[in-house]
Amino acid sequence: QVKSEFSRRADMNCVVFTAIVYRTQVVAGTMYFIKVQVSDAEYAHLKVFQSLPYENQGPSLVSFQTGKTRDDPLIYF
């Protein structure tokens, strides 16, 4: 659901956009840290916030890191 926002902010046309692994952190909602494959050999780490259900808001892209590899550890940032 955040692919278009990531593509726009990273100025990147993502041929592939596949989540590989994720971690969560509970805050006033849930913060997702997601490793996403964006091309054959390139990956990005996304930080996505999902608010609490009663707020009726979709996920939002908080920040991201590009230039990652499949072997880079997914850490909180």
MOPAC internal coordinates of N, CA, C and O (Angstrom, degrees):
PM7 1SCF
backbone

  N    0.0000 0     0.00 0     0.00 0    0    0    0
  C    1.4514 1     0.00 0     0.00 0    1    0    0
  C    1.5203 1   112.57 1     0.00 0    2    1    0
  O    1.2310 1   119.71 1   166.98 1    3    2    1
  N    1.3276 1   118.15 1   -13.02 1    3    2    1
  C    1.4622 1   120.36 1   179.93 1    5    3    2
  C    1.5335 1   112.00 1  -108.40 1    6    5    3
  O    1.2310 1   120.18 1  -170.20 1    7    6    5
  N    1.3207 1   117.25 1     9.80 1    7    6    5
  C    1.4700 1   120.99 1  -176.92 1    9    7    6
  C    1.5260 1   112.14 1   -59.01 1   10    9    7
  O    1.2310 1   119.97 1   132.29 1   11   10    9
  N    1.3182 1   117.67 1   -47.71 1   11   10    9
  C    1.4660 1   119.85 1  -176.95 1   13   11   10
  C    1.5317 1   111.38 1   -64.85 1   14   13   11
  O    1.2310 1   120.32 1   140.73 1   15   14   13
  N    1.3279 1   116.99 1   -39.27 1   15   14   13
  C    1.4702 1   119.59 1   178.61 1   17   15   14
  C    1.5318 1   110.39 1   -66.90 1   18   17   15
  O    1.2310 1   120.02 1   138.57 1   19   18   17
  N    1.3327 1   117.56 1   -41.43 1   19   18   17
  C    1.4597 1   120.75 1   177.50 1   21   19   18
  C    1.5293 1   110.23 1   -62.34 1   22   21   19
  O    1.2310 1   120.12 1   132.99 1   23   22   21
  N    1.3346 1   117.37 1   -47.01 1   23   22   21
  C    1.4650 1   120.92 1  -179.45 1   25   23   22
  C    1.5199 1   111.40 1   -58.40 1   26   25   23
  O    1.2310 1   120.79 1   138.51 1   27   26   25
  N    1.3172 1   116.10 1   -41.49 1   27   26   25
  C    1.4726 1   120.55 1  -179.71 1   29   27   26
  C    1.5254 1   110.95 1   -68.36 1   30   29   27
  O    1.2310 1   120.12 1   130.60 1   31   30   29
  N    1.3246 1   117.38 1   -49.40 1   31   30   29
  C    1.4690 1   120.56 1  -176.46 1   33   31   30
  C    1.5214 1   113.08 1   -70.00 1   34   33   31
  O    1.2310 1   120.04 1   146.99 1   35   34   33
  N    1.3343 1   117.53 1   -33.01 1   35   34   33
  C    1.4664 1   121.01 1   179.98 1   37   35   34
  C    1.5237 1   111.63 1   -88.21 1   38   37   35
  O    1.2310 1   120.74 1   174.48 1   39   38   37
  N    1.3389 1   116.20 1    -5.52 1   39   38   37
  C    1.4666 1   122.05 1  -176.87 1   41   39   38
  C    1.5295 1   110.15 1    52.04 1   42   41   39
  O    1.2310 1   121.80 1  -126.86 1   43   42   41
  N    1.3366 1   114.17 1    53.14 1   43   42   41
  C    1.4499 1   121.59 1  -173.73 1   45   43   42
  C    1.5268 1   108.72 1  -138.12 1   46   45   43
  O    1.2310 1   120.60 1   -47.22 1   47   46   45
  N    1.3308 1   116.46 1   132.78 1   47   46   45
  C    1.4556 1   120.92 1   174.50 1   49   47   46
  C    1.5259 1   107.68 1   -93.36 1   50   49   47
  O    1.2310 1   120.21 1   -74.93 1   51   50   49
  N    1.3047 1   117.20 1   105.07 1   51   50   49
  C    1.4657 1   122.01 1  -174.29 1   53   51   50
  C    1.5226 1   110.67 1   -85.08 1   54   53   51
  O    1.2310 1   121.03 1   -69.52 1   55   54   53
  N    1.3271 1   115.64 1   110.48 1   55   54   53
  C    1.4610 1   120.88 1   175.67 1   57   55   54
  C    1.5252 1   108.56 1   -72.53 1   58   57   55
  O    1.2310 1   121.25 1   138.78 1   59   58   57
  N    1.3239 1   115.21 1   -41.22 1   59   58   57
  C    1.4579 1   122.60 1   178.42 1   61   59   58
  C    1.5271 1   106.67 1  -114.45 1   62   61   59
  O    1.2310 1   120.15 1   -36.60 1   63   62   61
  N    1.3228 1   117.31 1   143.40 1   63   62   61
  C    1.4642 1   121.08 1   175.44 1   65   63   62
  C    1.5221 1   107.02 1  -149.94 1   66   65   63
  O    1.2310 1   121.26 1   -99.80 1   67   66   65
  N    1.3452 1   115.20 1    80.20 1   67   66   65
  C    1.4530 1   121.92 1  -173.55 1   69   67   66
  C    1.5218 1   110.40 1  -120.71 1   70   69   67
  O    1.2310 1   120.53 1   -55.27 1   71   70   69
  N    1.3190 1   116.59 1   124.73 1   71   70   69
  C    1.4620 1   120.96 1   176.26 1   73   71   70
  C    1.5232 1   108.76 1   -71.51 1   74   73   71
  O    1.2310 1   120.89 1   -48.95 1   75   74   73
  N    1.3336 1   115.90 1   131.05 1   75   74   73
  C    1.4600 1   121.77 1  -178.63 1   77   75   74
  C    1.5278 1   110.31 1  -100.19 1   78   77   75
  O    1.2310 1   120.69 1   132.03 1   79   78   77
  N    1.3169 1   116.28 1   -47.97 1   79   78   77
  C    1.4645 1   121.76 1  -179.21 1   81   79   78
  C    1.5263 1   107.83 1  -153.55 1   82   81   79
  O    1.2310 1   120.60 1   -23.77 1   83   82   81
  N    1.3231 1   116.46 1   156.23 1   83   82   81
  C    1.4655 1   119.24 1   177.58 1   85   83   82
  C    1.5147 1   110.28 1  -145.39 1   86   85   83
  O    1.2310 1   121.31 1   -19.06 1   87   86   85
  N    1.3134 1   115.09 1   160.94 1   87   86   85
  C    1.4588 1   124.34 1   174.09 1   89   87   86
  C    1.5239 1   106.65 1  -132.17 1   90   89   87
  O    1.2310 1   120.82 1   -21.81 1   91   90   89
  N    1.3113 1   116.04 1   158.19 1   91   90   89
  C    1.4639 1   119.16 1   178.81 1   93   91   90
  C    1.5175 1   110.42 1  -127.37 1   94   93   91
  O    1.2310 1   121.95 1   -23.37 1   95   94   93
  N    1.3150 1   113.87 1   156.63 1   95   94   93
  C    1.4577 1   122.26 1   174.67 1   97   95   94
  C    1.5279 1   105.83 1  -140.39 1   98   97   95
  O    1.2310 1   120.68 1   -56.51 1   99   98   97
  N    1.3177 1   116.31 1   123.49 1   99   98   97
  C    1.4560 1   120.21 1  -178.85 1  101   99   98
  C    1.5209 1   109.01 1   -84.50 1  102  101   99
  O    1.2310 1   121.45 1   -55.62 1  103  102  101
  N    1.3229 1   114.82 1   124.38 1  103  102  101
  C    1.4656 1   122.99 1   176.08 1  105  103  102
  C    1.5222 1   104.74 1  -129.50 1  106  105  103
  O    1.2310 1   118.39 1    37.45 1  107  106  105
  N    1.2995 1   120.68 1  -142.55 1  107  106  105
  C    1.4663 1   121.84 1   173.18 1  109  107  106
  C    1.5225 1   106.81 1   -81.54 1  110  109  107
  O    1.2310 1   121.08 1  -119.13 1  111  110  109
  N    1.3057 1   115.54 1    60.87 1  111  110  109
  C    1.4549 1   125.98 1  -170.71 1  113  111  110
  C    1.5213 1   105.58 1   137.42 1  114  113  111
  O    1.2310 1   120.17 1    27.94 1  115  114  113
  N    1.3005 1   117.28 1  -152.06 1  115  114  113
  C    1.4609 1   120.88 1   178.15 1  117  115  114
  C    1.5219 1   109.92 1  -131.06 1  118  117  115
  O    1.2310 1   121.32 1   -48.58 1  119  118  117
  N    1.3321 1   115.08 1   131.42 1  119  118  117
  C    1.4567 1   121.48 1   174.91 1  121  119  118
  C    1.5312 1   106.64 1  -100.10 1  122  121  119
  O    1.2310 1   120.81 1   -55.62 1  123  122  121
  N    1.3197 1   116.05 1   124.38 1  123  122  121
  C    1.4603 1   121.42 1   178.50 1  125  123  122
  C    1.5208 1   109.05 1  -106.16 1  126  125  123
  O    1.2310 1   120.88 1   -46.44 1  127  126  125
  N    1.3180 1   115.93 1   133.56 1  127  126  125
  C    1.4589 1   122.68 1   172.72 1  129  127  126
  C    1.5227 1   104.97 1  -111.31 1  130  129  127
  O    1.2310 1   120.21 1   -63.97 1  131  130  129
  N    1.3297 1   117.20 1   116.03 1  131  130  129
  C    1.4564 1   121.70 1  -169.28 1  133  131  130
  C    1.5203 1   110.54 1  -125.33 1  134  133  131
  O    1.2310 1   120.54 1   -51.11 1  135  134  133
  N    1.3283 1   116.57 1   128.89 1  135  134  133
  C    1.4687 1   121.35 1   172.31 1  137  135  134
  C    1.5237 1   106.52 1   -90.31 1  138  137  135
  O    1.2310 1   120.86 1   -58.04 1  139  138  137
  N    1.3331 1   115.95 1   121.96 1  139  138  137
  C    1.4558 1   121.68 1  -175.24 1  141  139  138
  C    1.5259 1   109.89 1  -122.29 1  142  141  139
  O    1.2310 1   120.81 1   -47.21 1  143  142  141
  N    1.3276 1   116.06 1   132.79 1  143  142  141
  C    1.4666 1   120.60 1   174.24 1  145  143  142
  C    1.5223 1   107.09 1   -82.74 1  146  145  143
  O    1.2310 1   120.53 1   -57.42 1  147  146  145
  N    1.3510 1   116.59 1   122.58 1  147  146  145
  C    1.4639 1   121.02 1  -176.98 1  149  147  146
  C    1.5254 1   112.96 1  -110.45 1  150  149  147
  O    1.2310 1   120.06 1   170.32 1  151  150  149
  N    1.3309 1   117.50 1    -9.68 1  151  150  149
  C    1.4672 1   122.40 1   173.11 1  153  151  150
  C    1.5228 1   106.69 1  -159.47 1  154  153  151
  O    1.2310 1   120.42 1     5.04 1  155  154  153
  N    1.3221 1   116.80 1  -174.96 1  155  154  153
  C    1.4634 1   119.75 1  -177.18 1  157  155  154
  C    1.5213 1   112.63 1   -56.17 1  158  157  155
  O    1.2310 1   119.94 1   139.87 1  159  158  157
  N    1.3306 1   117.73 1   -40.13 1  159  158  157
  C    1.4602 1   120.62 1  -175.29 1  161  159  158
  C    1.5199 1   113.68 1  -125.14 1  162  161  159
  O    1.2310 1   119.85 1  -174.41 1  163  162  161
  N    1.3203 1   117.89 1     5.59 1  163  162  161
  C    1.4643 1   120.17 1  -175.65 1  165  163  162
  C    1.5244 1   111.09 1  -116.13 1  166  165  163
  O    1.2310 1   121.70 1   -38.45 1  167  166  165
  N    1.3172 1   114.34 1   141.55 1  167  166  165
  C    1.4620 1   121.67 1  -178.59 1  169  167  166
  C    1.5164 1   109.36 1  -129.48 1  170  169  167
  O    1.2310 1   121.12 1   -20.62 1  171  170  169
  N    1.3221 1   115.47 1   159.38 1  171  170  169
  C    1.4640 1   121.70 1   175.70 1  173  171  170
  C    1.5187 1   107.87 1  -135.62 1  174  173  171
  O    1.2310 1   120.76 1   -28.65 1  175  174  173
  N    1.3226 1   116.14 1   151.35 1  175  174  173
  C    1.4529 1   121.92 1   173.93 1  177  175  174
  C    1.5231 1   107.26 1  -107.02 1  178  177  175
  O    1.2310 1   120.81 1   -54.08 1  179  178  177
  N    1.3209 1   116.06 1   125.92 1  179  178  177
  C    1.4546 1   122.07 1  -178.31 1  181  179  178
  C    1.5173 1   110.52 1  -111.93 1  182  181  179
  O    1.2310 1   120.98 1   -37.23 1  183  182  181
  N    1.3084 1   115.72 1   142.77 1  183  182  181
  C    1.4643 1   122.72 1   173.51 1  185  183  182
  C    1.5280 1   105.97 1  -113.88 1  186  185  183
  O    1.2310 1   120.96 1   -67.74 1  187  186  185
  N    1.3286 1   115.78 1   112.26 1  187  186  185
  C    1.4630 1   121.77 1  -173.26 1  189  187  186
  C    1.5316 1   108.98 1  -121.69 1  190  189  187
  O    1.2310 1   120.71 1   -48.14 1  191  190  189
  N    1.3240 1   116.24 1   131.86 1  191  190  189
  C    1.4639 1   121.34 1   179.40 1  193  191  190
  C    1.5196 1   110.01 1  -104.48 1  194  193  191
  O    1.2310 1   121.02 1   -50.25 1  195  194  193
  N    1.3324 1   115.66 1   129.75 1  195  194  193
  C    1.4626 1   122.23 1   173.23 1  197  195  194
  C    1.5188 1   107.29 1  -115.79 1  198  197  195
  O    1.2310 1   120.68 1   -64.47 1  199  198  197
  N    1.3316 1   116.31 1   115.53 1  199  198  197
  C    1.4599 1   120.13 1  -177.95 1  201  199  198
  C    1.5308 1   110.39 1   -71.39 1  202  201  199
  O    1.2310 1   121.35 1    -6.84 1  203  202  201
  N    1.3085 1   115.02 1   173.16 1  203  202  201
  C    1.4632 1   120.49 1   179.68 1  205  203  202
  C    1.5260 1   110.55 1   -64.94 1  206  205  203
  O    1.2310 1   119.85 1   -30.49 1  207  206  205
  N    1.3340 1   117.89 1   149.51 1  207  206  205
  C    1.4724 1   121.35 1  -173.89 1  209  207  206
  C    1.5266 1   115.20 1   -55.44 1  210  209  207
  O    1.2310 1   119.64 1   143.15 1  211  210  209
  N    1.3266 1   118.30 1   -36.85 1  211  210  209
  C    1.4630 1   119.45 1  -176.94 1  213  211  210
  C    1.5284 1   112.81 1   -68.03 1  214  213  211
  O    1.2310 1   119.79 1   165.34 1  215  214  213
  N    1.3269 1   118.01 1   -14.66 1  215  214  213
  C    1.4663 1   120.69 1  -179.98 1  217  215  214
  C    1.5259 1   112.34 1   -82.04 1  218  217  215
  O    1.2310 1   120.05 1   167.82 1  219  218  217
  N    1.3318 1   117.51 1   -12.18 1  219  218  217
  C    1.4686 1   123.29 1   176.44 1  221  219  218
  C    1.5246 1   113.52 1    51.65 1  222  221  219
  O    1.2310 1   120.48 1  -133.75 1  223  222  221
  N    1.3252 1   116.69 1    46.25 1  223  222  221
  C    1.4655 1   120.92 1   177.52 1  225  223  222
  C    1.5193 1   108.16 1  -121.89 1  226  225  223
  O    1.2310 1   120.89 1   -36.09 1  227  226  225
  N    1.3168 1   115.90 1   143.91 1  227  226  225
  C    1.4585 1   120.61 1   177.85 1  229  227  226
  C    1.5181 1   111.13 1   -77.42 1  230  229  227
  O    1.2310 1   120.57 1    -2.13 1  231  230  229
  N    1.3101 1   116.52 1   177.87 1  231  230  229
  C    1.4671 1   120.40 1   178.64 1  233  231  230
  C    1.5231 1   111.11 1   -67.61 1  234  233  231
  O    1.2310 1   120.95 1   -31.42 1  235  234  233
  N    1.3350 1   115.79 1   148.58 1  235  234  233
  C    1.4608 1   119.75 1   178.12 1  237  235  234
  C    1.5292 1   109.45 1  -130.05 1  238  237  235
  O    1.2310 1   120.93 1   -39.67 1  239  238  237
  N    1.3189 1   115.82 1   140.33 1  239  238  237
  C    1.4573 1   122.68 1   179.25 1  241  239  238
  C    1.5245 1   108.54 1   -78.41 1  242  241  239
  O    1.2310 1   120.48 1   -63.96 1  243  242  241
  N    1.3333 1   116.69 1   116.04 1  243  242  241
  C    1.4596 1   121.83 1  -178.58 1  245  243  242
  C    1.5232 1   109.58 1   -86.17 1  246  245  243
  O    1.2310 1   120.41 1   128.40 1  247  246  245
  N    1.3320 1   116.81 1   -51.60 1  247  246  245
  C    1.4532 1   121.52 1   178.04 1  249  247  246
  C    1.5199 1   109.20 1  -159.67 1  250  249  247
  O    1.2310 1   121.23 1    -5.10 1  251  250  249
  N    1.3265 1   115.24 1   174.90 1  251  250  249
  C    1.4579 1   119.87 1  -179.03 1  253  251  250
  C    1.5145 1   109.82 1  -156.63 1  254  253  251
  O    1.2310 1   121.15 1   -18.53 1  255  254  253
  N    1.3297 1   115.41 1   161.47 1  255  254  253
  C    1.4593 1   122.29 1   175.38 1  257  255  254
  C    1.5268 1   106.88 1  -130.76 1  258  257  255
  O    1.2310 1   120.20 1   -52.18 1  259  258  257
  N    1.3213 1   117.23 1   127.82 1  259  258  257
  C    1.4622 1   121.16 1   179.25 1  261  259  258
  C    1.5264 1   109.71 1  -105.03 1  262  261  259
  O    1.2310 1   120.82 1    -3.55 1  263  262  261
  N    1.3348 1   116.04 1   176.45 1  263  262  261
  C    1.4520 1   120.63 1   177.97 1  265  263  262
  C    1.5186 1   112.92 1    76.20 1  266  265  263
  O    1.2310 1   120.15 1  -155.79 1  267  266  265
  N    1.3046 1   117.33 1    24.21 1  267  266  265
  C    1.4591 1   121.75 1  -179.65 1  269  267  266
  C    1.5304 1   110.20 1   -92.26 1  270  269  267
  O    1.2310 1   120.70 1   -18.52 1  271  270  269
  N    1.3255 1   116.27 1   161.48 1  271  270  269
  C    1.4614 1   121.92 1   174.82 1  273  271  270
  C    1.5177 1   108.68 1  -113.64 1  274  273  271
  O    1.2310 1   120.80 1   -10.22 1  275  274  273
  N    1.3283 1   116.07 1   169.78 1  275  274  273
  C    1.4619 1   120.00 1   179.53 1  277  275  274
  C    1.5328 1   111.27 1   -61.86 1  278  277  275
  O    1.2310 1   120.04 1   150.66 1  279  278  277
  N    1.3106 1   117.52 1   -29.34 1  279  278  277
  C    1.4667 1   121.57 1  -176.64 1  281  279  278
  C    1.5231 1   114.21 1   -86.80 1  282  281  279
  O    1.2310 1   119.49 1   169.38 1  283  282  281
  N    1.3277 1   118.57 1   -10.62 1  283  282  281
  C    1.4648 1   120.14 1   178.83 1  285  283  282
  C    1.5278 1   109.84 1   -64.67 1  286  285  283
  O    1.2310 1   120.25 1   -47.44 1  287  286  285
  N    1.3401 1   117.12 1   132.56 1  287  286  285
  C    1.4640 1   119.18 1  -179.88 1  289  287  286
  C    1.5240 1   111.14 1   -68.58 1  290  289  287
  O    1.2310 1   120.94 1   -37.48 1  291  290  289
  N    1.3096 1   115.80 1   142.52 1  291  290  289
  C    1.4663 1   121.86 1   177.11 1  293  291  290
  C    1.5215 1   107.49 1   -87.96 1  294  293  291
  O    1.2310 1   120.79 1   -71.92 1  295  294  293
  N    1.3403 1   116.10 1   108.08 1  295  294  293
  C    1.4598 1   120.83 1  -178.29 1  297  295  294
  C    1.5194 1   109.70 1  -120.26 1  298  297  295
  O    1.2310 1   120.69 1   -18.46 1  299  298  297
  N    1.3265 1   116.29 1   161.54 1  299  298  297
  C    1.4608 1   120.45 1   176.43 1  301  299  298
  C    1.5219 1   110.06 1   -66.50 1  302  301  299
  O    1.2310 1   120.29 1   -43.21 1  303  302  301
  N    1.3147 1   117.05 1   136.79 1  303  302  301
  C    1.4725 1   120.88 1   177.88 1  305  303  302
  C    1.5061 1   109.70 1  -141.54 1  306  305  303
  O    1.2310 1   120.10 1   180.00 1  307  306  305

